[in-house]
Amino acid sequence: MLERIWRSVLAAALLGALALPVQAQNYSGHGIAMHGDLKYGPDARHFEYVNPDAPKGGEIRLSATGTFDNFNAFIIKGNAAAGLGLLYTPLSIQSDDEAFSEYGQLAEKIETPKDRSWVAFTLRKEARWSDGKPITAEDVIFTLDILREKGLPFFRSYYGSVDKVEKLSEREVKFTFKGETNLELPLILGQMTVLPKHYWEGKEFDRTTLDQPVSSGPYRIKSFEPGRFIVYERVKDWWAKDLWTNKGRFNFDEIRYEYFRDFTVVLEAFKSGQLDFRSENIARNWATAYDIPAVQRGEIKKEEIPHEIPQGMQAFVMNLRQPIFQDRRVRMALVQMFDFEWMNKTLFFGSYKRNYSYFTNSELASSGLPSPEELKILEPLRGKIPNEVFTTEFKLPVTDGSGNNRAGQREALRLFKEAGWEIKDGKLVNKEGKQFAFEILLYDPSFERMALPYKQALERVGIDASVRTVDTAQYQRRTDTFDFDMIIGGNGQSLSPGNEQREFWSSAAARENGSRNLAGIADPAIDQLIELVISAPDRQSLITRTRALDRVLLWHWFAIPQYHLPAFRVAYWDIFGRPKINPKYDLPFGDTWWIDPAKLAAMQGKRGSR
């Protein structure tokens, strides 16, 4: 659960509350499901995947890379510190064993009509800021306004469908939506991380700050040194500690993030005992780097934990804002030049599976030809989307893994020629004699193992591809302003896609600095499909509409698909206790594991000094 809670405050959790006169046609309850029923009823005592009796205590040490100079993760300026999500309590929290259900956290009740044209939340009487002041409807209204006005561009898109917000009482707030059908909006508003109005009034919200925030969450900042470390301590008298949604969670007394600039140093720090837990994303490291005495003696545990999380699309992402990538045939040719089978065998020890969809590893992924239900959606767009959507099953090119990708090269050169590019004097040039050239921008040196072989393959057909690795701050600035040709990127997906699809693929997001539409996709047909996904009335229609969107994205060849692994690879020093059940849809660490005192005592002297 670390990644959902600690990576950034942007995704906090959701739902639960309201008041208003209850009408027979309105839903009112302790939580809400996107489609279907809630798993946990109003009398639930804890989530199934926690240990409600987990002991509290101890300190854990984790890693972060780059630097930080800001405790306000809601703005585009600066580099936000790791773990800031620990400071806040969202309106409600998403369960990790349901496709998309939310339960009241800051809010105790939610009400919404059948058409979900509005939602109202009732805040808990006991909800308090860290300075003791009550959390009120005014704070909720302030948060919506300030995030849309001065927050990350993401918020303007995410909350753009709110028409008005009203204070019904000191603890009751109602959001009314614009006319479009969007059944997800009550849950989207529940995701809001509420900010303290009294703290921010009179301050410049859109400036970086290292002042201690007034917060509402299970942790507060204990100490820090910019760019070196930040330590969070558990708030032992936290107002929400006895809620059923928090039983068995937030078990560590202190969480320390140590900052590193070199990814290889992070691994060595873990192996020497300076860090306690590591999520490994490099296949070579997983296969070879943990062959050390501590692992052999069982002091370090090395484990793959399966999950059912949609994997989205990690890929080489082409920036369509650059003229050389605007021709679909060029993009298809660049896909032909990527030899996944050789890379997987040679570089990744055969551990990965190819990404075949923008919703890989889920029932939302398209396959085969469109179903009759999909065709009803796609037919009105005929002539506006690639014709292959209707006639041909989407398949990525496959090589024999030998490294001799002659068939791919021939097909690539054919496509380049159709697009106006030919080899002359060993260079791929256009009619003006300008060579096809671009830069692959990276922030993690480990990605060079994939980018450099691809660069070499491109050189064989006369392309001048350069690889440049920069620090995380520069990378963030360049991607925020779309100042790149190609990057390794992707969009994580949930089991219930909705409003975030606008941020990923819409024409509006393509024009908004800091958005997640890194490819620069601006296509009216795709905009229409996004809105259909958002307005899906039930689970089956959501699946059908998402598959239709997936097909169109794939056949545009916006990206060069890479790989996924349907499991978490984790290594950790054997000091932890953990619940018997792993959640299906998240990494079972951060807020559900605990430090086992007996294991910690047995490990004394075997790790680096604390």
N, C-alpha and C positions, 0 to 999 in steps of 0.2 A: 504494500500500500504506500510505501515511501514515495513512489514516483507520482502518484496522484496528489498526495498531500504536500510534498516538499518541493517539487520541481518549480512551482510558481503558484501564486495566489490566483492566477487567472482562471483556473478551472475549479475552484473550491468545491462545493458539493451542492445538494439542493433539497429543498422543498419541505414544506410542512405546514403552513399556517394561515390563519385568517379569522375573521369574524364576519360580520354582516348578518342581516336577517336571513335565516336559512329557508330557502324555498325548496319545494319538493323536487324540482328538476335539477337542483345544484348538488354537486358532490362536496362533501365536507368531511375531512378526516385527518389522521395523524401523518399521512404520507400520500403519495400518488404514484401510480404506474403509468408509463407511457401508453402501453396497450395491455389489457388484461387486468388481472388481480395482483394485489400485493402478496408477497410471501409471508411477511411478518405483520401480524395483527396488532391491534392497539394494546394488547396485554403482553406483547413480546418482552422478554427479559434481557436478551442480548442477541447479537448476530451469531449464526451457527458456526462461523469460522473463527471465533475468538474463544479464549479461555477466560470466563468471567472472573475467575479467582487468580488470575496471573499476578504475581508479586510485583510491586513497584520498586524501583531503585536502580542504582548503577549508572555508569557513564559509557556511552559508545562513541567511537571516533569514526567518522566517515570522510570521504574526500570530495573536493570540488576542484574544478580547473579554471584557470584564468585569474580573474581578480573580481573585486566588488568595491563599489563606492556609493551604494544607495540602499536604503531600507524601504523605498517606495517602489514596489514591483509593478505598480499600475500605470506607469508612465514610460514613454519611449526613451527618455534620457537616462544615461548612466548604465551601470551594470549592477543589477539587483543581487543581493546576497543570497546564497543557497539557504533553503529552509524557511523562507519568510511565511509560507503558508501555515506554519505552526503557530503563528501569532494570532490567527483569526478563527472565528467560528462562523461558518456559512449559515444561511437560512435553513438549509437542510442538507442531509448527507446521502450520497448514493451508496446502495448496498453493492457488495462485490460478488454476489452470487445470483444476481438477477440481471436481465438484459438492460433495463432502464427503469429503476424504481428509486424513489427518494423518500426519506423519512425526516420528520421535523427535528431540527437541531436548535438553531436560534429561535425558530418558529415552532409553535406547538400545534397549529392547526392551519389547514389550507382549505379554501373554498373556491370552486370554479364551476361555471355552468357546463352543460353537456357539450356545447359548441366551443368551449374554452376560449371565449372571446374576452374574458377577463380573469384575473386571479386575485385573491385577497389573502393576506397572511396575518395571523395573530401572533405577536411576539410573546415569549414567556415572561412572566412577571419577574422571575429571578435573574433574567439576563442582565449582565453588568459588564461595563468596560473595566479595564485594569485600574482606572483611577476611582472606581466605585460608583460612577454615575450610571443610571439605567440606560439600556439600549432601547431606543424609541422609534416610532414610525418616522419621525423627522430625520433620523440617521439614515433610514432606508431611502427616503426621498432624496436626501443630499447625495447619497452614494450614486444613485442613478444619474442625477444631473451632472455631478462632477466627472464621472467616468465618461459620459457621452461628450462632455465639453472639452476635457483636458486629459483624459486617459489614453491608453493605447488605442490605435485605430481599430483594433479588434472589438472594442466595446461599442463603438458607434454602429458597427455592423450587427453585433450580437444582440444589442438592446434597441436596434433601430425600429422594431415593430411596435414598440410601446407608444401609444397615442397620448395617454395622460396617466398621471399617478396622483392619488388622493389620500390624504390623511383622514381616516374615519374616526379614530380616537388615538389616545396616546400610544396604544400598542397595536393598532390596526391600520393596515395600509392596503390600498387596492390599485392594481395596475389594469388599465383598459387598453386593449390592443387595436391596431388598425384593422381595416376591413378584411384583409386576407385571411384565409383559413390556415392556421398554424397550430396544430394540437400540441406541439412541443413547448410552446411559449410559457405555460405555467411552470414547467420544469426548468426552463432556461432562467426564468426570474428567480426560481428557488436556488439556482447556482450562485446567486450574488453573494459576494463577500462584503458585508456591511462595514462601512467606515464611520468613525466618530465625527459628527458634524462639529461639536464643540472644540475638538482638537484642531481641525483643519481650517476653521474660519479665521481669516486674517493671515493665513500662511499661503505661500505660493505652491500650489499643489503640483505643478508641472516642473518643479526644480528638484534636483537630487538632494537627499538629506541623509545624514547619519545620526539624527536625533532618535532617541528611543521612542518608538511609536506607542500611542495609547492603543491597546489591543483587547481582544476578547477571547483568545484561544487558550489551548492547554499549555502553551509554553510562552516564555518571555526571553528577551535577550539578556544574558548574564554578563558577557564580556565579548570584546572583539578587537581585532587589529586589522584595518582595511587591507585587503589583498592577502592576508595571512591566515586568519582564522575567525570563526564566529562560534560562540557557545550559547546554546539555549538551555534554560532550566525549566523543569516542570513546575507549573503553578499548582501547589498542593491544595489550595483552597479554591480552585477553579469552580466557578458557579455551575458548570455543566457536567461535572465529574460523575454525578449520580444518575444522569440520564441513561436509559437502557441502550441507546445507540453508542454510548461511550464505555460501557462495561467491558473490561478486558483489553482496553485500548490505551495508548499513550503511557507505556509502562516504564520508559527510561527516565531517570531523574535528570540526566544531562545528555545533550546531543551536541557533539562538537564536529564542525566541518573544518578540516585542514585544507588549505588551498595549495595547489601545485600548478606549475606552468607546463610541465612535461608529463605526458600520459604514461611514459615508461617508468618514471619515478614513482607514480602512484602505485603501480604493481609492486615495485620493490619495497615500498613503504608498507604495503599490506603484508607481504611475505615476511618482513622483519618484525611484524607485530605492532607497528605504529598505527595501523588501521584495523578495524574489527570485522568489516563486512565489505564485500565487493561483488558487484554485478558485472560479469565478464561479457564483453561483446566482440571480442577478437578471437576467431577460431584457432589461430595459431597459438595464442596464449593458452587457450583452454586445453589444447592438445599437448603442449610441450612445457609451458612455463611453470606448471604446478607440480612438476616431478622433483619434489624437495622433501627433505626429512620430515618437516612438520606435517605434510599431507600423509606421508607414509606411516607416521606414528598415530594418525588420527587427530592430531591437534588442530589441524585445519580440515574442515569438511568441504567437499567439492560435490555439487549436486545440480542436476537438471530438474527443474520443477515444471511439469506440463501446465499449460493454460489454454483457454479457449478464447483468447482476445483476438479480434480482427487485427491483421497485421498491416493493413494499409499498403502503401507502395513506397518502399525505399528504392531510390533510383538515382541515376544521373539525370538531373533536371535541367532541361534546356530553357533558357530565358528567351521567350518569343519576342521580347521587346528588341532583341538584336536581329537585324535583317537576315543574317545567314540562316537562322532557324525558322523562318516564317513559312518556308515551303515544306509541306508534309512529306514530300519525297526525300528531301534532305534528312528529315528526322527518321524516316524509315531506314535510310541508308546507314545512319549512325547506329541504329539498333543492330543492323546486320553485322557490324564490326565488333560487337561486344561478344566475346567467347565465354559465356558463363560456365559451360561444362568444363573447360580447361581450368578456369580460375577456381572453381569449386573443388576440383580434384587436386590441383597443384598447390593452391594457396590456403584453402579452407578445410582440407582433410575430409572432403566429401560430406561436411556436416550440415550444409544448408539446402533449402528448397528454393526454386525459382519463384519470384513473385509473378503471378499470372493475372492479377486483378488489382484494382484500387481498393478492394475490400477482401484481400487474401485471407484465407483461414476462417471464412465465415459463410453462412448461408446467403449473404448479400452479394457474393461474387457471381458474376455472369459466367455462363459456360454454354457450349454448343451454339445452336441458332436460337434466335428469340422465340419465346413461347407465344402462344396466341394472345395472352394478356399483355405481354411486353409489346407486341406488334400494335396493339390498340394505342399505346402511348407513342410509339416511334413513327407510325405511318404519317401522322400530321406533320412530321418534321422531314419527310422524304424530300431530297433535294437540298436540304440545309445541313445534313449530316453525311458522313462518308457512306457511300452506297454499300460498301462491304458489310456494314452493320446488318443489312437485311439478307445478304447472300452467302456469307463466308464465316465459318467459325474462327474466332480469333486465336491465333497460335503464335508464339514467339519462335524465332529460328533456333534450331538445336544443332550443335556440332558433335563430333565424335570425341571431343575432349583431348585430342592429340596436340592441339596448339596450331594445327595447320588448317586454318579457316578459309580455304580457297573458295568454297562455294559462297560463303558470306561476302568475301571480297568482290567476287564477280557480280553478285546481286547488288551490292552497294555501288559499284561503279556504274552499273546500268541505271540505277535510280539517280545517281548524281548527274549522269549525262542527260537524262530526261529533264532534270532541273536546271540545266545550263552550265554544268561543271565538267571539265575534262582534264586529263593528265597531260601536261606539257613540260618537258624537261624535268620529269620526276615530281612535279608539283601539281596539285589539283587547283585549277584556276577557273575563273569565270570569263565571260567574253571580253571584259576589260583587262584581263591578265592578272587580276588580283587573286592571290592565293587564299584558299579556304583556311582560316586560322582562328583559334579561340583559346581561351584560358579556362582551365578547371580549377576553381577556387575551393580550398579546403581549410579547415581549422584544426583537424586532428591528424597528426603525422601517420597514424595507423591506416588511414584511408589511402595513403600513397601506394600501399601494396596493391590496391585495386586500380587506382588511377594511372599509375605508371605503365603497367602492361597494356591498358587501353590506349594510352598515348602512343606506345610503340606500334600497336596494331594500326592506328590511324595513320601513322607515318608511312606505312606500307602502301597506302593509296594516295600519298602526297599531301596529307593534311598536316599543318603545323599546329599541333596541340601542345600547350604548355601546362604545367601543373605548378600551382603556387599555394603554399601553406602559410597562413597568417595567424596571428594571435586571435583569441576569441573576441576581444573587444573590436578589433578591426573587421573581423568577419561579420559581427553583428551589425556594425554600421553599414557595411557594403550590402548585406542582404536586405537590411531595412530600406535602403534606397534603390535596391535592385541593380546595383553596380557590379554585375558579374555576367559571365557568359554561360557557364555551366557549374553546377554544384552537386554534391551528393546530399540529397534532401529527401523529404517525404512528408506525408500527412497521416498521422495516426488516426485510426477510425474507431468508432464505438459500434455496439450492436444496434444502436438506434440513431442513425445519421439524421441530421436535421439542419438547424440554422448554421452550424459551422461549415456546411458545404458552400455557403455563399463566400465565406472567408477563404476557402480553398480554391474555388474555380470561377467565381463570378466576375463579370465585366467591371462592376463597381470596385471590387477588391483589387483588381489588376491595376487600378489607377491610384490606390491608396498606399503610400509609403508605410512600411511596417506590417503590411498584411501578410497572410500566409499563402497568397496566390503567387508563389515564387515563379511559376512558369509564365505568368503574364497572360493567362487564358482570358480572352474577351470574345465570347461567342454567344449570340442571342439564343441559339437552340439549346446550348448548355444551361444558360440562365433559366430557360423554361423548365428544363428537366430538374434543376435544383429546386425550383418552387413546387414542383409536383412531389418531390421527396418530402419537402417540409410539410406539405398539406395532406400527406397520406392519412386516411381515416382509420386504418387498422393495420395490424402487423403484416398480413399477407400483401396488402397493397404497398406497404413500405418496402417489402422485399422486392416486389415486382418493379417498382419505380426505381429503386436503387440499382437493380441489375441493368435496367435500361440506361441509366446515367453511366454506369460502369462501361458498358459496351461502347458508348460514344466517346468517352475519354480514351479508352484503349485504342480505338481505330483512328484517332487523331495522332497517335504516336508522340505525345507530348514529353515522354520520358523514356529512359533506357532502363527497364526493370532490372533490379538486382536480386536480392534474396531475403529469406526470412527463416526464423527458427521458432516453431510453436512451443517454446519452453523458455523459462528463465534459467540462465546459467549463473549460479551463485557460488561463491566461496566465502567461508566465514570461520573465524576462530571458534572453537567449540566451547562457548561460554553461554550459549543461549538456550532457553526453553521456547517451545512453539506449540501452537494449537494442533490438534489431531487432524483437522480438516483444513485443506488449502482452498481459498476462494478461487472460483473459476476465472475471474476477470481482473485479477491484480496480483502484484508481487507480494507474497505473504511475509513481509518483514516489518517495515517501519512502525506501524502502530499496533501490531498484534503479537509480535514476539516479546520476550522479556529476558533479562539476565538471570540465569540460574546460579544462585549463590554457591552451591556445591561444585558446579563445573568451573566457576570463576576461581574458587579456592584451589582446585586441582591444577589450574593453569598458571598459578603464581610462579614467576621466574622463567616461564617458557616463552613469553612474548616480550616485546620492547617495553621499556619502562613507561609508566603513565605519568 
